[in-house]
């Protein structure tokens, strides 16, 4: 299932990805640091929500209270929780 997450407090505006059970694939960011976000997307493609959360939650960008990586962790958790309903 495709999931779209609107980011907050980051240069990227949105994250799209597919979620199948607890596995995340096909991650893409709209906006943000293109090269870095492509790298992050490739590195976490095919891993679980729990692994993404453990690796990326809490990463900050400069003085911001979050980062694109942290937003991805929040997005996959939100998507996973929405499937459980």
N, C-alpha and C positions, 0 to 999 in steps of 0.2 A: 504494500500500500504506500502511495506517495504521501509524504507529510510536508507541510510548509510551515515554517516558524518565522515570525517577525521578530527580529533582534531588537535589543534595547541597549543604548549607550555604546554602540560600536560603529565603526565605519561601514560595515556590511549592513544591509537592510533586511536581508532574508536568507534563510537556509532551507534548501530543499533536499530531501533524501527519501529513500525507500526503507521501510521497516517490514521485516518478515519475522514474526515471533519476536525475538530480542536481538536480531541481527540487522545491522545498518549497512546499506550499500548506496551507491550512486549519489554521493553527497556533492552538492554544489552551493556556493555562496553567491549572492548578488551584492556587488560592491566590495569594499575592503581591499586588502593587500593581495592582489591577484596571485602572485607566485606563492606566497606563504599559505594562502588558503587552499590552493590546488595541492600543495604538499600535504597539508593536514588531511585533506579529503582522501588522498591516496593512502596515507599511512593508516587511517582508521577504517578504510573500506573493508567490509566483511567481518568486522568484529562486533562484539555484543554491546548492548547498552551499558552493562555493568563495567566492562573494560574501558569504554569511552569515558564514562563518569569518573572512574578511578584515575585515569591519565590526565584528563583535561579540566575537571572541576576546580575552581578556585584560582585559575591563572588570570592575572590582571594585565592590562595593557596601559602602561604609563600611569597616569593618575586616575584613570577610569576605574569604576567599581567592578568591572568585568572585562572580558575580551571575547574575540570571535570564538576562540577555543572553549571558553567557559560557556558561551551562549550555545555552542553545539552540544555540550554536555547537558545543559538545561533542556534543549530541544528534544534530544533523544529520550530523555526521561519523561518529558511531557507526552511525547508520542506513544511511548510504551505504556504509560499509565492510562492513556485514552483507549488503548486496545483492551485493557483489563476491565473496562466498564461494561 
